[in-house]
Amino acid sequence: MTPTLEAYLAKADSLAKLEPKHMPKHILVEFTKLDAPALYKTCTQFAILRHNIPQKEAVLTLEEEEVVLLAQTYAKEIIAVLKSYAN
C-alpha cells in the first residue's frame, strides 16, 4: 500500500469513503501504481473493511473464496470508476 493510500484509509471516517465511486481521482490513481500482489492485498483490505465491520459480539470469518471475490469485485469497481473519468 502506498503512503497516500495509507493516509486516506487512516482518515476515512465513514464507510462511504471506502466506496470507489466516492474516492477522489488521485486516490484511485494510486491503486494503478501497485504491482499485482500489492494491488490484491490492498483491494482485499479495503473490501473487507467496507463489507465486514466487526461487532463487539461477533468474530469476522471469511472463507478464502469470499476474500478473493471481494478483492476482485473491489478492483473491478476501481477500474470502472477510472474508466468513467476517461469518457
PyMOL Python script that loads the backbone (N, CA, C, O; Angstrom):
from pymol import cmd

cmd.read_pdbstr("""\
ATOM      1  N   MET A   1       0.851  -1.172   0.000  1.00  0.00           N
ATOM      2  CA  MET A   1       0.000   0.000   0.000  1.00  0.00           C
ATOM      3  C   MET A   1       0.897   1.235   0.000  1.00  0.00           C
ATOM      4  O   MET A   1       1.891   1.306   0.722  1.00  0.00           O
ATOM      5  N   THR A   2       0.525   2.184  -0.811  1.00  0.00           N
ATOM      6  CA  THR A   2       1.321   3.413  -0.888  1.00  0.00           C
ATOM      7  C   THR A   2       1.023   4.300   0.321  1.00  0.00           C
ATOM      8  O   THR A   2      -0.030   4.167   0.945  1.00  0.00           O
ATOM      9  N   PRO A   3       1.948   5.203   0.650  1.00  0.00           N
ATOM     10  CA  PRO A   3       1.689   6.136   1.763  1.00  0.00           C
ATOM     11  C   PRO A   3       0.409   6.960   1.562  1.00  0.00           C
ATOM     12  O   PRO A   3      -0.290   7.268   2.527  1.00  0.00           O
ATOM     13  N   THR A   4       0.109   7.310   0.318  1.00  0.00           N
ATOM     14  CA  THR A   4      -1.109   8.072   0.029  1.00  0.00           C
ATOM     15  C   THR A   4      -2.355   7.257   0.363  1.00  0.00           C
ATOM     16  O   THR A   4      -3.301   7.781   0.951  1.00  0.00           O
ATOM     17  N   LEU A   5      -2.357   5.977  -0.009  1.00  0.00           N
ATOM     18  CA  LEU A   5      -3.495   5.121   0.311  1.00  0.00           C
ATOM     19  C   LEU A   5      -3.598   4.890   1.816  1.00  0.00           C
ATOM     20  O   LEU A   5      -4.699   4.873   2.367  1.00  0.00           O
ATOM     21  N   GLU A   6      -2.463   4.713   2.480  1.00  0.00           N
ATOM     22  CA  GLU A   6      -2.464   4.532   3.934  1.00  0.00           C
ATOM     23  C   GLU A   6      -3.046   5.758   4.630  1.00  0.00           C
ATOM     24  O   GLU A   6      -3.854   5.630   5.550  1.00  0.00           O
ATOM     25  N   ALA A   7      -2.639   6.939   4.192  1.00  0.00           N
ATOM     26  CA  ALA A   7      -3.142   8.174   4.792  1.00  0.00           C
ATOM     27  C   ALA A   7      -4.644   8.322   4.552  1.00  0.00           C
ATOM     28  O   ALA A   7      -5.380   8.735   5.448  1.00  0.00           O
ATOM     29  N   TYR A   8      -5.094   7.987   3.351  1.00  0.00           N
ATOM     30  CA  TYR A   8      -6.520   8.076   3.036  1.00  0.00           C
ATOM     31  C   TYR A   8      -7.310   7.124   3.932  1.00  0.00           C
ATOM     32  O   TYR A   8      -8.340   7.501   4.492  1.00  0.00           O
ATOM     33  N   LEU A   9      -6.832   5.908   4.063  1.00  0.00           N
ATOM     34  CA  LEU A   9      -7.520   4.916   4.877  1.00  0.00           C
ATOM     35  C   LEU A   9      -7.545   5.338   6.347  1.00  0.00           C
ATOM     36  O   LEU A   9      -8.553   5.160   7.030  1.00  0.00           O
ATOM     37  N   ALA A  10      -6.444   5.890   6.826  1.00  0.00           N
ATOM     38  CA  ALA A  10      -6.367   6.320   8.222  1.00  0.00           C
ATOM     39  C   ALA A  10      -7.348   7.460   8.514  1.00  0.00           C
ATOM     40  O   ALA A  10      -7.850   7.579   9.632  1.00  0.00           O
ATOM     41  N   LYS A  11      -7.619   8.292   7.512  1.00  0.00           N
ATOM     42  CA  LYS A  11      -8.503   9.441   7.703  1.00  0.00           C
ATOM     43  C   LYS A  11      -9.957   9.145   7.346  1.00  0.00           C
ATOM     44  O   LYS A  11     -10.828   9.987   7.568  1.00  0.00           O
ATOM     45  N   ALA A  12     -10.230   7.971   6.801  1.00  0.00           N
ATOM     46  CA  ALA A  12     -11.601   7.632   6.401  1.00  0.00           C
ATOM     47  C   ALA A  12     -12.477   7.559   7.652  1.00  0.00           C
ATOM     48  O   ALA A  12     -12.237   6.756   8.554  1.00  0.00           O
ATOM     49  N   ASP A  13     -13.491   8.412   7.681  1.00  0.00           N
ATOM     50  CA  ASP A  13     -14.360   8.466   8.855  1.00  0.00           C
ATOM     51  C   ASP A  13     -15.768   7.930   8.582  1.00  0.00           C
ATOM     52  O   ASP A  13     -16.669   8.064   9.409  1.00  0.00           O
ATOM     53  N   SER A  14     -15.935   7.328   7.417  1.00  0.00           N
ATOM     54  CA  SER A  14     -17.210   6.689   7.109  1.00  0.00           C
ATOM     55  C   SER A  14     -16.983   5.589   6.074  1.00  0.00           C
ATOM     56  O   SER A  14     -16.003   5.608   5.330  1.00  0.00           O
ATOM     57  N   LEU A  15     -17.903   4.638   6.045  1.00  0.00           N
ATOM     58  CA  LEU A  15     -17.804   3.541   5.078  1.00  0.00           C
ATOM     59  C   LEU A  15     -17.936   4.044   3.655  1.00  0.00           C
ATOM     60  O   LEU A  15     -17.383   3.445   2.733  1.00  0.00           O
ATOM     61  N   ALA A  16     -18.654   5.125   3.466  1.00  0.00           N
ATOM     62  CA  ALA A  16     -18.830   5.676   2.119  1.00  0.00           C
ATOM     63  C   ALA A  16     -17.495   6.050   1.488  1.00  0.00           C
ATOM     64  O   ALA A  16     -17.350   5.985   0.267  1.00  0.00           O
ATOM     65  N   LYS A  17     -16.535   6.435   2.289  1.00  0.00           N
ATOM     66  CA  LYS A  17     -15.226   6.820   1.757  1.00  0.00           C
ATOM     67  C   LYS A  17     -14.429   5.619   1.265  1.00  0.00           C
ATOM     68  O   LYS A  17     -13.401   5.788   0.609  1.00  0.00           O
ATOM     69  N   LEU A  18     -14.888   4.417   1.570  1.00  0.00           N
ATOM     70  CA  LEU A  18     -14.234   3.207   1.071  1.00  0.00           C
ATOM     71  C   LEU A  18     -14.839   2.742  -0.244  1.00  0.00           C
ATOM     72  O   LEU A  18     -14.332   1.808  -0.865  1.00  0.00           O
ATOM     73  N   GLU A  19     -15.912   3.384  -0.670  1.00  0.00           N
ATOM     74  CA  GLU A  19     -16.545   3.064  -1.947  1.00  0.00           C
ATOM     75  C   GLU A  19     -15.743   3.728  -3.064  1.00  0.00           C
ATOM     76  O   GLU A  19     -15.552   4.943  -3.032  1.00  0.00           O
ATOM     77  N   PRO A  20     -15.270   2.966  -4.048  1.00  0.00           N
ATOM     78  CA  PRO A  20     -14.502   3.571  -5.140  1.00  0.00           C
ATOM     79  C   PRO A  20     -15.210   4.750  -5.810  1.00  0.00           C
ATOM     80  O   PRO A  20     -14.556   5.717  -6.199  1.00  0.00           O
ATOM     81  N   LYS A  21     -16.526   4.684  -5.949  1.00  0.00           N
ATOM     82  CA  LYS A  21     -17.243   5.771  -6.609  1.00  0.00           C
ATOM     83  C   LYS A  21     -17.223   7.069  -5.803  1.00  0.00           C
ATOM     84  O   LYS A  21     -17.527   8.132  -6.346  1.00  0.00           O
ATOM     85  N   HIS A  22     -16.871   7.002  -4.521  1.00  0.00           N
ATOM     86  CA  HIS A  22     -16.786   8.193  -3.687  1.00  0.00           C
ATOM     87  C   HIS A  22     -15.344   8.649  -3.439  1.00  0.00           C
ATOM     88  O   HIS A  22     -15.123   9.663  -2.776  1.00  0.00           O
ATOM     89  N   MET A  23     -14.384   7.925  -3.956  1.00  0.00           N
ATOM     90  CA  MET A  23     -12.979   8.274  -3.737  1.00  0.00           C
ATOM     91  C   MET A  23     -12.527   9.371  -4.697  1.00  0.00           C
ATOM     92  O   MET A  23     -12.967   9.418  -5.846  1.00  0.00           O
ATOM     93  N   PRO A  24     -11.650  10.247  -4.224  1.00  0.00           N
ATOM     94  CA  PRO A  24     -11.072  11.237  -5.140  1.00  0.00           C
ATOM     95  C   PRO A  24     -10.251  10.535  -6.230  1.00  0.00           C
ATOM     96  O   PRO A  24      -9.706   9.452  -6.016  1.00  0.00           O
ATOM     97  N   LYS A  25     -10.178  11.164  -7.378  1.00  0.00           N
ATOM     98  CA  LYS A  25      -9.471  10.560  -8.515  1.00  0.00           C
ATOM     99  C   LYS A  25      -8.020  10.235  -8.167  1.00  0.00           C
ATOM    100  O   LYS A  25      -7.519   9.180  -8.556  1.00  0.00           O
ATOM    101  N   HIS A  26      -7.329  11.132  -7.434  1.00  0.00           N
ATOM    102  CA  HIS A  26      -5.916  10.883  -7.128  1.00  0.00           C
ATOM    103  C   HIS A  26      -5.732   9.652  -6.243  1.00  0.00           C
ATOM    104  O   HIS A  26      -4.681   9.013  -6.280  1.00  0.00           O
ATOM    105  N   ILE A  27      -6.738   9.320  -5.456  1.00  0.00           N
ATOM    106  CA  ILE A  27      -6.660   8.104  -4.636  1.00  0.00           C
ATOM    107  C   ILE A  27      -6.837   6.879  -5.525  1.00  0.00           C
ATOM    108  O   ILE A  27      -6.115   5.894  -5.371  1.00  0.00           O
ATOM    109  N   LEU A  28      -7.780   6.927  -6.443  1.00  0.00           N
ATOM    110  CA  LEU A  28      -7.978   5.811  -7.370  1.00  0.00           C
ATOM    111  C   LEU A  28      -6.730   5.568  -8.210  1.00  0.00           C
ATOM    112  O   LEU A  28      -6.363   4.420  -8.462  1.00  0.00           O
ATOM    113  N   VAL A  29      -6.085   6.629  -8.639  1.00  0.00           N
ATOM    114  CA  VAL A  29      -4.870   6.508  -9.447  1.00  0.00           C
ATOM    115  C   VAL A  29      -3.767   5.813  -8.652  1.00  0.00           C
ATOM    116  O   VAL A  29      -2.936   5.115  -9.233  1.00  0.00           O
ATOM    117  N   GLU A  30      -3.748   5.993  -7.353  1.00  0.00           N
ATOM    118  CA  GLU A  30      -2.742   5.330  -6.511  1.00  0.00           C
ATOM    119  C   GLU A  30      -2.815   3.808  -6.637  1.00  0.00           C
ATOM    120  O   GLU A  30      -1.791   3.127  -6.579  1.00  0.00           O
ATOM    121  N   PHE A  31      -4.014   3.285  -6.809  1.00  0.00           N
ATOM    122  CA  PHE A  31      -4.172   1.834  -6.972  1.00  0.00           C
ATOM    123  C   PHE A  31      -3.444   1.352  -8.218  1.00  0.00           C
ATOM    124  O   PHE A  31      -2.940   0.229  -8.242  1.00  0.00           O
ATOM    125  N   THR A  32      -3.382   2.184  -9.252  1.00  0.00           N
ATOM    126  CA  THR A  32      -2.739   1.782 -10.503  1.00  0.00           C
ATOM    127  C   THR A  32      -1.221   1.724 -10.380  1.00  0.00           C
ATOM    128  O   THR A  32      -0.554   1.168 -11.253  1.00  0.00           O
ATOM    129  N   LYS A  33      -0.675   2.280  -9.325  1.00  0.00           N
ATOM    130  CA  LYS A  33       0.774   2.288  -9.112  1.00  0.00           C
ATOM    131  C   LYS A  33       1.277   1.019  -8.422  1.00  0.00           C
ATOM    132  O   LYS A  33       2.484   0.804  -8.307  1.00  0.00           O
ATOM    133  N   LEU A  34       0.353   0.192  -7.969  1.00  0.00           N
ATOM    134  CA  LEU A  34       0.713  -1.017  -7.241  1.00  0.00           C
ATOM    135  C   LEU A  34       0.989  -2.177  -8.198  1.00  0.00           C
ATOM    136  O   LEU A  34       0.376  -2.280  -9.261  1.00  0.00           O
ATOM    137  N   ASP A  35       1.921  -3.049  -7.804  1.00  0.00           N
ATOM    138  CA  ASP A  35       2.114  -4.271  -8.584  1.00  0.00           C
ATOM    139  C   ASP A  35       0.981  -5.238  -8.228  1.00  0.00           C
ATOM    140  O   ASP A  35       0.216  -4.981  -7.297  1.00  0.00           O
ATOM    141  N   ALA A  36       0.872  -6.326  -8.950  1.00  0.00           N
ATOM    142  CA  ALA A  36      -0.264  -7.240  -8.795  1.00  0.00           C
ATOM    143  C   ALA A  36      -0.457  -7.748  -7.365  1.00  0.00           C
ATOM    144  O   ALA A  36      -1.579  -7.687  -6.861  1.00  0.00           O
ATOM    145  N   PRO A  37       0.590  -8.249  -6.682  1.00  0.00           N
ATOM    146  CA  PRO A  37       0.379  -8.722  -5.308  1.00  0.00           C
ATOM    147  C   PRO A  37      -0.057  -7.605  -4.357  1.00  0.00           C
ATOM    148  O   PRO A  37      -0.922  -7.818  -3.507  1.00  0.00           O
ATOM    149  N   ALA A  38       0.528  -6.431  -4.496  1.00  0.00           N
ATOM    150  CA  ALA A  38       0.160  -5.314  -3.627  1.00  0.00           C
ATOM    151  C   ALA A  38      -1.257  -4.831  -3.925  1.00  0.00           C
ATOM    152  O   ALA A  38      -1.992  -4.451  -3.013  1.00  0.00           O
ATOM    153  N   LEU A  39      -1.636  -4.846  -5.201  1.00  0.00           N
ATOM    154  CA  LEU A  39      -2.996  -4.452  -5.575  1.00  0.00           C
ATOM    155  C   LEU A  39      -4.010  -5.418  -4.967  1.00  0.00           C
ATOM    156  O   LEU A  39      -5.020  -4.992  -4.406  1.00  0.00           O
ATOM    157  N   TYR A  40      -3.744  -6.698  -5.076  1.00  0.00           N
ATOM    158  CA  TYR A  40      -4.644  -7.704  -4.489  1.00  0.00           C
ATOM    159  C   TYR A  40      -4.762  -7.491  -2.977  1.00  0.00           C
ATOM    160  O   TYR A  40      -5.867  -7.479  -2.434  1.00  0.00           O
ATOM    161  N   LYS A  41      -3.646  -7.327  -2.317  1.00  0.00           N
ATOM    162  CA  LYS A  41      -3.641  -7.150  -0.861  1.00  0.00           C
ATOM    163  C   LYS A  41      -4.399  -5.882  -0.461  1.00  0.00           C
ATOM    164  O   LYS A  41      -5.191  -5.902   0.481  1.00  0.00           O
ATOM    165  N   THR A  42      -4.160  -4.798  -1.164  1.00  0.00           N
ATOM    166  CA  THR A  42      -4.806  -3.528  -0.843  1.00  0.00           C
ATOM    167  C   THR A  42      -6.301  -3.588  -1.121  1.00  0.00           C
ATOM    168  O   THR A  42      -7.102  -3.117  -0.314  1.00  0.00           O
ATOM    169  N   CYS A  43      -6.680  -4.160  -2.250  1.00  0.00           N
ATOM    170  CA  CYS A  43      -8.105  -4.310  -2.548  1.00  0.00           C
ATOM    171  C   CYS A  43      -8.786  -5.196  -1.509  1.00  0.00           C
ATOM    172  O   CYS A  43      -9.923  -4.938  -1.114  1.00  0.00           O
ATOM    173  N   THR A  44      -8.094  -6.225  -1.077  1.00  0.00           N
ATOM    174  CA  THR A  44      -8.627  -7.104  -0.038  1.00  0.00           C
ATOM    175  C   THR A  44      -8.866  -6.324   1.243  1.00  0.00           C
ATOM    176  O   THR A  44      -9.928  -6.440   1.855  1.00  0.00           O
ATOM    177  N   GLN A  45      -7.886  -5.532   1.648  1.00  0.00           N
ATOM    178  CA  GLN A  45      -8.022  -4.760   2.883  1.00  0.00           C
ATOM    179  C   GLN A  45      -9.180  -3.771   2.809  1.00  0.00           C
ATOM    180  O   GLN A  45      -9.995  -3.699   3.729  1.00  0.00           O
ATOM    181  N   PHE A  46      -9.260  -3.009   1.720  1.00  0.00           N
ATOM    182  CA  PHE A  46     -10.328  -2.031   1.576  1.00  0.00           C
ATOM    183  C   PHE A  46     -11.690  -2.728   1.512  1.00  0.00           C
ATOM    184  O   PHE A  46     -12.642  -2.278   2.149  1.00  0.00           O
ATOM    185  N   ALA A  47     -11.790  -3.815   0.755  1.00  0.00           N
ATOM    186  CA  ALA A  47     -13.067  -4.515   0.597  1.00  0.00           C
ATOM    187  C   ALA A  47     -13.532  -5.133   1.907  1.00  0.00           C
ATOM    188  O   ALA A  47     -14.716  -5.062   2.235  1.00  0.00           O
ATOM    189  N   ILE A  48     -12.633  -5.728   2.649  1.00  0.00           N
ATOM    190  CA  ILE A  48     -13.020  -6.330   3.929  1.00  0.00           C
ATOM    191  C   ILE A  48     -13.491  -5.252   4.897  1.00  0.00           C
ATOM    192  O   ILE A  48     -14.492  -5.436   5.589  1.00  0.00           O
ATOM    193  N   LEU A  49     -12.792  -4.154   4.950  1.00  0.00           N
ATOM    194  CA  LEU A  49     -13.238  -3.060   5.818  1.00  0.00           C
ATOM    195  C   LEU A  49     -14.613  -2.551   5.391  1.00  0.00           C
ATOM    196  O   LEU A  49     -15.472  -2.278   6.230  1.00  0.00           O
ATOM    197  N   ARG A  50     -14.809  -2.430   4.101  1.00  0.00           N
ATOM    198  CA  ARG A  50     -16.083  -1.914   3.582  1.00  0.00           C
ATOM    199  C   ARG A  50     -17.253  -2.840   3.887  1.00  0.00           C
ATOM    200  O   ARG A  50     -18.344  -2.367   4.204  1.00  0.00           O
ATOM    201  N   HIS A  51     -17.047  -4.140   3.796  1.00  0.00           N
ATOM    202  CA  HIS A  51     -18.145  -5.096   3.906  1.00  0.00           C
ATOM    203  C   HIS A  51     -18.274  -5.801   5.242  1.00  0.00           C
ATOM    204  O   HIS A  51     -19.318  -6.391   5.519  1.00  0.00           O
ATOM    205  N   ASN A  52     -17.270  -5.760   6.063  1.00  0.00           N
ATOM    206  CA  ASN A  52     -17.299  -6.580   7.264  1.00  0.00           C
ATOM    207  C   ASN A  52     -16.815  -5.818   8.492  1.00  0.00           C
ATOM    208  O   ASN A  52     -15.767  -6.131   9.056  1.00  0.00           O
ATOM    209  N   ILE A  53     -17.571  -4.839   8.890  1.00  0.00           N
ATOM    210  CA  ILE A  53     -17.240  -4.116  10.101  1.00  0.00           C
ATOM    211  C   ILE A  53     -17.592  -5.030  11.277  1.00  0.00           C
ATOM    212  O   ILE A  53     -18.746  -5.428  11.432  1.00  0.00           O
ATOM    213  N   PRO A  54     -16.603  -5.358  12.097  1.00  0.00           N
ATOM    214  CA  PRO A  54     -16.880  -6.284  13.207  1.00  0.00           C
ATOM    215  C   PRO A  54     -17.757  -5.637  14.278  1.00  0.00           C
ATOM    216  O   PRO A  54     -17.754  -4.420  14.462  1.00  0.00           O
ATOM    217  N   GLN A  55     -18.488  -6.467  14.958  1.00  0.00           N
ATOM    218  CA  GLN A  55     -19.282  -6.026  16.095  1.00  0.00           C
ATOM    219  C   GLN A  55     -18.633  -6.572  17.351  1.00  0.00           C
ATOM    220  O   GLN A  55     -17.820  -7.494  17.284  1.00  0.00           O
ATOM    221  N   LYS A  56     -18.981  -6.021  18.476  1.00  0.00           N
ATOM    222  CA  LYS A  56     -18.401  -6.477  19.742  1.00  0.00           C
ATOM    223  C   LYS A  56     -18.612  -7.971  19.961  1.00  0.00           C
ATOM    224  O   LYS A  56     -17.712  -8.682  20.408  1.00  0.00           O
ATOM    225  N   GLU A  57     -19.815  -8.430  19.638  1.00  0.00           N
ATOM    226  CA  GLU A  57     -20.183  -9.816  19.940  1.00  0.00           C
ATOM    227  C   GLU A  57     -19.822 -10.802  18.835  1.00  0.00           C
ATOM    228  O   GLU A  57     -19.865 -12.011  19.059  1.00  0.00           O
ATOM    229  N   ALA A  58     -19.475 -10.324  17.669  1.00  0.00           N
ATOM    230  CA  ALA A  58     -19.257 -11.217  16.530  1.00  0.00           C
ATOM    231  C   ALA A  58     -17.799 -11.213  16.086  1.00  0.00           C
ATOM    232  O   ALA A  58     -17.125 -10.183  16.116  1.00  0.00           O
ATOM    233  N   VAL A  59     -17.341 -12.365  15.683  1.00  0.00           N
ATOM    234  CA  VAL A  59     -15.990 -12.516  15.152  1.00  0.00           C
ATOM    235  C   VAL A  59     -16.090 -12.595  13.634  1.00  0.00           C
ATOM    236  O   VAL A  59     -16.975 -13.260  13.097  1.00  0.00           O
ATOM    237  N   LEU A  60     -15.178 -11.913  12.945  1.00  0.00           N
ATOM    238  CA  LEU A  60     -15.166 -11.976  11.486  1.00  0.00           C
ATOM    239  C   LEU A  60     -14.600 -13.300  11.015  1.00  0.00           C
ATOM    240  O   LEU A  60     -13.533 -13.725  11.458  1.00  0.00           O
ATOM    241  N   THR A  61     -15.314 -13.942  10.124  1.00  0.00           N
ATOM    242  CA  THR A  61     -14.789 -15.150   9.494  1.00  0.00           C
ATOM    243  C   THR A  61     -15.167 -15.114   8.019  1.00  0.00           C
ATOM    244  O   THR A  61     -16.334 -14.961   7.658  1.00  0.00           O
ATOM    245  N   LEU A  62     -14.161 -15.258   7.191  1.00  0.00           N
ATOM    246  CA  LEU A  62     -14.372 -15.296   5.752  1.00  0.00           C
ATOM    247  C   LEU A  62     -13.599 -16.472   5.181  1.00  0.00           C
ATOM    248  O   LEU A  62     -12.461 -16.740   5.565  1.00  0.00           O
ATOM    249  N   GLU A  63     -14.237 -17.157   4.267  1.00  0.00           N
ATOM    250  CA  GLU A  63     -13.556 -18.231   3.549  1.00  0.00           C
ATOM    251  C   GLU A  63     -12.631 -17.602   2.513  1.00  0.00           C
ATOM    252  O   GLU A  63     -12.844 -16.465   2.091  1.00  0.00           O
ATOM    253  N   GLU A  64     -11.603 -18.346   2.105  1.00  0.00           N
ATOM    254  CA  GLU A  64     -10.641 -17.832   1.126  1.00  0.00           C
ATOM    255  C   GLU A  64     -11.329 -17.390  -0.170  1.00  0.00           C
ATOM    256  O   GLU A  64     -10.972 -16.362  -0.743  1.00  0.00           O
ATOM    257  N   GLU A  65     -12.305 -18.161  -0.625  1.00  0.00           N
ATOM    258  CA  GLU A  65     -13.019 -17.812  -1.849  1.00  0.00           C
ATOM    259  C   GLU A  65     -13.755 -16.483  -1.707  1.00  0.00           C
ATOM    260  O   GLU A  65     -13.821 -15.702  -2.656  1.00  0.00           O
ATOM    261  N   GLU A  66     -14.306 -16.227  -0.521  1.00  0.00           N
ATOM    262  CA  GLU A  66     -15.006 -14.966  -0.278  1.00  0.00           C
ATOM    263  C   GLU A  66     -14.044 -13.781  -0.329  1.00  0.00           C
ATOM    264  O   GLU A  66     -14.372 -12.727  -0.873  1.00  0.00           O
ATOM    265  N   VAL A  67     -12.872 -13.963   0.236  1.00  0.00           N
ATOM    266  CA  VAL A  67     -11.856 -12.903   0.233  1.00  0.00           C
ATOM    267  C   VAL A  67     -11.426 -12.597  -1.198  1.00  0.00           C
ATOM    268  O   VAL A  67     -11.319 -11.433  -1.583  1.00  0.00           O
ATOM    269  N   VAL A  68     -11.184 -13.634  -1.976  1.00  0.00           N
ATOM    270  CA  VAL A  68     -10.782 -13.458  -3.376  1.00  0.00           C
ATOM    271  C   VAL A  68     -11.871 -12.731  -4.150  1.00  0.00           C
ATOM    272  O   VAL A  68     -11.573 -11.811  -4.912  1.00  0.00           O
ATOM    273  N   LEU A  69     -13.115 -13.121  -3.971  1.00  0.00           N
ATOM    274  CA  LEU A  69     -14.224 -12.480  -4.671  1.00  0.00           C
ATOM    275  C   LEU A  69     -14.367 -11.017  -4.260  1.00  0.00           C
ATOM    276  O   LEU A  69     -14.604 -10.160  -5.112  1.00  0.00           O
ATOM    277  N   LEU A  70     -14.228 -10.719  -2.976  1.00  0.00           N
ATOM    278  CA  LEU A  70     -14.295  -9.336  -2.510  1.00  0.00           C
ATOM    279  C   LEU A  70     -13.204  -8.486  -3.155  1.00  0.00           C
ATOM    280  O   LEU A  70     -13.464  -7.372  -3.611  1.00  0.00           O
ATOM    281  N   ALA A  71     -11.981  -9.018  -3.190  1.00  0.00           N
ATOM    282  CA  ALA A  71     -10.857  -8.277  -3.777  1.00  0.00           C
ATOM    283  C   ALA A  71     -11.070  -8.048  -5.269  1.00  0.00           C
ATOM    284  O   ALA A  71     -10.833  -6.948  -5.768  1.00  0.00           O
ATOM    285  N   GLN A  72     -11.517  -9.081  -5.984  1.00  0.00           N
ATOM    286  CA  GLN A  72     -11.763  -8.947  -7.425  1.00  0.00           C
ATOM    287  C   GLN A  72     -12.861  -7.933  -7.708  1.00  0.00           C
ATOM    288  O   GLN A  72     -12.731  -7.108  -8.612  1.00  0.00           O
ATOM    289  N   THR A  73     -13.922  -7.991  -6.953  1.00  0.00           N
ATOM    290  CA  THR A  73     -15.038  -7.061  -7.137  1.00  0.00           C
ATOM    291  C   THR A  73     -14.588  -5.636  -6.867  1.00  0.00           C
ATOM    292  O   THR A  73     -14.949  -4.719  -7.605  1.00  0.00           O
ATOM    293  N   TYR A  74     -13.812  -5.446  -5.830  1.00  0.00           N
ATOM    294  CA  TYR A  74     -13.333  -4.113  -5.477  1.00  0.00           C
ATOM    295  C   TYR A  74     -12.438  -3.553  -6.583  1.00  0.00           C
ATOM    296  O   TYR A  74     -12.573  -2.392  -6.970  1.00  0.00           O
ATOM    297  N   ALA A  75     -11.529  -4.379  -7.086  1.00  0.00           N
ATOM    298  CA  ALA A  75     -10.646  -3.941  -8.173  1.00  0.00           C
ATOM    299  C   ALA A  75     -11.461  -3.567  -9.419  1.00  0.00           C
ATOM    300  O   ALA A  75     -11.154  -2.577 -10.084  1.00  0.00           O
ATOM    301  N   LYS A  76     -12.482  -4.343  -9.732  1.00  0.00           N
ATOM    302  CA  LYS A  76     -13.338  -4.044 -10.885  1.00  0.00           C
ATOM    303  C   LYS A  76     -14.063  -2.716 -10.694  1.00  0.00           C
ATOM    304  O   LYS A  76     -14.236  -1.959 -11.650  1.00  0.00           O
ATOM    305  N   GLU A  77     -14.486  -2.432  -9.473  1.00  0.00           N
ATOM    306  CA  GLU A  77     -15.156  -1.161  -9.198  1.00  0.00           C
ATOM    307  C   GLU A  77     -14.197   0.011  -9.404  1.00  0.00           C
ATOM    308  O   GLU A  77     -14.583   1.044  -9.950  1.00  0.00           O
ATOM    309  N   ILE A  78     -12.961  -0.148  -8.970  1.00  0.00           N
ATOM    310  CA  ILE A  78     -11.956   0.905  -9.159  1.00  0.00           C
ATOM    311  C   ILE A  78     -11.741   1.151 -10.651  1.00  0.00           C
ATOM    312  O   ILE A  78     -11.711   2.297 -11.100  1.00  0.00           O
ATOM    313  N   ILE A  79     -11.592   0.074 -11.410  1.00  0.00           N
ATOM    314  CA  ILE A  79     -11.391   0.198 -12.862  1.00  0.00           C
ATOM    315  C   ILE A  79     -12.587   0.881 -13.515  1.00  0.00           C
ATOM    316  O   ILE A  79     -12.416   1.733 -14.387  1.00  0.00           O
ATOM    317  N   ALA A  80     -13.785   0.515 -13.102  1.00  0.00           N
ATOM    318  CA  ALA A  80     -14.985   1.115 -13.692  1.00  0.00           C
ATOM    319  C   ALA A  80     -15.038   2.619 -13.436  1.00  0.00           C
ATOM    320  O   ALA A  80     -15.388   3.391 -14.330  1.00  0.00           O
ATOM    321  N   VAL A  81     -14.692   3.035 -12.221  1.00  0.00           N
ATOM    322  CA  VAL A  81     -14.707   4.472 -11.920  1.00  0.00           C
ATOM    323  C   VAL A  81     -13.629   5.187 -12.723  1.00  0.00           C
ATOM    324  O   VAL A  81     -13.873   6.266 -13.263  1.00  0.00           O
ATOM    325  N   LEU A  82     -12.446   4.602 -12.808  1.00  0.00           N
ATOM    326  CA  LEU A  82     -11.373   5.222 -13.597  1.00  0.00           C
ATOM    327  C   LEU A  82     -11.768   5.323 -15.072  1.00  0.00           C
ATOM    328  O   LEU A  82     -11.478   6.327 -15.722  1.00  0.00           O
ATOM    329  N   LYS A  83     -12.429   4.286 -15.605  1.00  0.00           N
ATOM    330  CA  LYS A  83     -12.880   4.333 -16.993  1.00  0.00           C
ATOM    331  C   LYS A  83     -13.920   5.440 -17.205  1.00  0.00           C
ATOM    332  O   LYS A  83     -13.962   6.070 -18.262  1.00  0.00           O
ATOM    333  N   SER A  84     -14.748   5.666 -16.197  1.00  0.00           N
ATOM    334  CA  SER A  84     -15.761   6.722 -16.336  1.00  0.00           C
ATOM    335  C   SER A  84     -15.125   8.098 -16.420  1.00  0.00           C
ATOM    336  O   SER A  84     -15.698   9.003 -17.027  1.00  0.00           O
ATOM    337  N   TYR A  85     -13.945   8.278 -15.819  1.00  0.00           N
ATOM    338  CA  TYR A  85     -13.223   9.552 -15.936  1.00  0.00           C
ATOM    339  C   TYR A  85     -12.686   9.753 -17.354  1.00  0.00           C
ATOM    340  O   TYR A  85     -12.552  10.884 -17.820  1.00  0.00           O
ATOM    341  N   ALA A  86     -12.379   8.644 -18.034  1.00  0.00           N
ATOM    342  CA  ALA A  86     -11.828   8.720 -19.383  1.00  0.00           C
ATOM    343  C   ALA A  86     -12.884   9.109 -20.415  1.00  0.00           C
ATOM    344  O   ALA A  86     -12.560   9.638 -21.478  1.00  0.00           O
ATOM    345  N   ASN A  87     -14.128   8.845 -20.098  1.00  0.00           N
ATOM    346  CA  ASN A  87     -15.217   9.138 -21.058  1.00  0.00           C
ATOM    347  C   ASN A  87     -15.672  10.554 -21.000  1.00  0.00           C
ATOM    348  O   ASN A  87     -16.573  10.944 -21.743  1.00  0.00           O
TER     349      ASN A  87
END
""", "prot")
cmd.dss("prot")
cmd.show_as("cartoon", "prot")
cmd.util.cbc("prot")
cmd.orient("prot")
